[in-house]
Amino acid sequence: MIAIDAARGWRLLALPPIWLGVLALAEAQARTCVMLAARGVRNMDAGEERVAEAAERQALMTRSWRVHLWTLLLTLLLTALLLAIR
């Protein structure tokens, strides 16, 4: 979009793909699927299994929220950079 000198409004269309890409990378780094964590399950290559222990479920949710926060911050930063570049 920068190469074709797209207007800043059109550059905002890059936000969803940036968000999805950052989310995928953050999930891979944290080794946490936020969709599974929200349901309280995990997949350890033998299919989905419910996380039984409350402490473990809470740790999984905490890690999931960190992934979401990291994704939000990095997406906003990258989108701001995309908008700032002339």
C-alpha positions in Angstrom: 0.0 0.0 0.0 2.9 2.3 0.6 4.4 1.4 -2.8 1.2 2.5 -4.6 0.8 5.6 -2.3 -2.6 4.5 -1.0 -4.5 7.0 1.1 -4.3 6.5 4.8 -7.9 5.5 5.0 -7.3 2.6 2.7 -4.2 1.6 4.7 -6.5 0.9 7.6 -7.8 -2.1 5.6 -4.4 -3.8 6.5 -5.4 -3.9 10.2 -7.3 -7.3 10.1 -4.6 -9.2 8.3 -1.9 -7.6 10.5 -3.9 -8.6 13.6 -4.4 -12.2 12.4 -0.7 -12.6 11.5 0.5 -11.2 14.9 -2.0 -13.4 16.7 -0.7 -16.5 14.9 2.9 -15.6 15.8 2.0 -14.8 19.4 0.1 -18.0 19.8 3.0 -20.0 18.4 5.5 -18.3 20.6 3.3 -18.8 23.7 2.4 -22.3 22.6 -1.2 -21.4 23.5 -4.3 -21.5 21.3 -6.5 -18.7 22.6 -9.7 -20.4 21.2 -9.0 -23.6 23.1 -8.0 -21.7 26.2 -11.3 -19.8 26.2 -13.1 -23.1 26.2 -10.9 -24.6 29.0 -9.5 -27.4 26.8 -6.1 -28.3 25.4 -4.9 -30.4 22.5 -1.9 -32.5 23.1 -1.9 -34.3 19.8 -4.3 -36.9 21.1 -7.3 -34.8 20.6 -9.0 -32.2 22.8 -9.1 -32.8 26.6 -10.6 -30.7 29.3 -8.2 -29.0 31.7 -9.3 -30.5 35.0 -7.3 -28.5 37.6 -8.5 -25.0 38.3 -5.0 -23.6 38.8 -3.9 -25.0 35.5 -7.0 -23.6 33.8 -6.3 -20.2 35.4 -2.7 -20.2 34.2 -3.9 -21.1 30.7 -6.4 -18.2 30.7 -3.7 -15.8 32.0 -1.4 -16.9 29.2 -4.2 -16.5 26.7 -4.9 -12.9 27.9 -1.2 -12.1 27.6 -1.3 -13.3 24.0 -4.3 -11.1 23.3 -2.7 -8.1 24.9 0.6 -8.6 23.0 -1.4 -9.0 19.8 -3.3 -5.8 20.4 -0.3 -3.7 21.2 1.8 -5.0 18.3 -1.0 -4.7 15.8 -1.7 -1.1 16.9 2.0 -0.3 16.6 2.4 -1.8 13.2 -0.8 -0.2 11.9 0.4 3.2 13.3 3.7 2.8 11.5 1.9 1.9 8.3 -0.2 5.1 8.6 2.7 7.3 9.5 4.9 6.3 6.5 4.3 8.7 3.7 
